[in-house]
Amino acid sequence: MTAYVALLRAVNVGGRKLIMKDLKAIGEELGLASPRTFIASGNLLFASRATVAELREMIEARVGQHMRADVSVLIRTAKEMADVAAANPFAELPGSKVAAIFLNQAPSHNALESAGGIIDERLALGRREIYVAYPSGMGRSKLRLPAAAAGTARNINSVAKMAELAREME
């Protein structure tokens, strides 16, 4: 059995509400082992023998049905989450000022070239992530990053905590 973290995109922003106890219940309905949520931004931790593709398909379908909207889901194993936290290229900054934008596939080598609205943000490519450092804070940022349009961001503190919680499920 593998421990996973499912990261739901665009949940609890812009009027797209999903109560976390409902997300946990969806995990239970789908037969995921030990489902639990982490903070209210659409993070579901669980264990399963299913493949990532199977998990993504069934979680997207069930959450989409519940919310009556399309919801993209990005999935990482506990080890992959730990690797994302460990690979943070901006470790000199507090974890609350660095985000990993999770993608379903590796970003192209030129993914950062189309970034606009940069004030003091710094960007770096990961394996299937784009890291963004926000020295002045995320709330003040005007960053536009087309390569991340299908992704979902979590700050490094959250990534590290979810990696730890998921590791405990293995």
C-alpha positions, 0 to 999 in steps of 0.5 A: 500500500502506498501513501499519497497526497491528492492536491485539489486545484482551485478549491475554496477560492473564488466561491468554489467551496468544498468542506474538508469533512466532505472531502474526507467522506469522499475518500472513504466512499472511494475506498481509500485507506485512512483518508484525512485532510490537511488545512482547508485548501483541498489536500487529501492524504490516504493510502491505496494500491491503485495507480496514480492515473486510477486515483486521479480519475476517480477523485476528479470524477467524485469531487467534480460530481460533489461540487458540480464543477470540474476539479483537477487533482494532482497526486504525489506519493509521500516520498515525492512530497518529501523530495519536493520539500527537500529540493526547495531551491530557496531554502534560505527563505521562510517556508511560508514565502516559498511555494511549489506549484505542482504540475502533472508533468515536468515543466518545459525547459523554457517554462519560466520565459513567459512569466510576467509581473515579476516584482522581486519573485524568484523562480526555479524549475523542479521535476514536476513543479515550479518553485516560486520565492515571494520575498515580499509575500504572496499577497503582494505578488502580481506574478503571472506564470502561464506554465503554471495555469494547470497547476496548484500551489502549496507553500513549502511549510504545507508541503513538508507537513503533508510529506510527514503526515503521509509518511506516517501512513506507510 
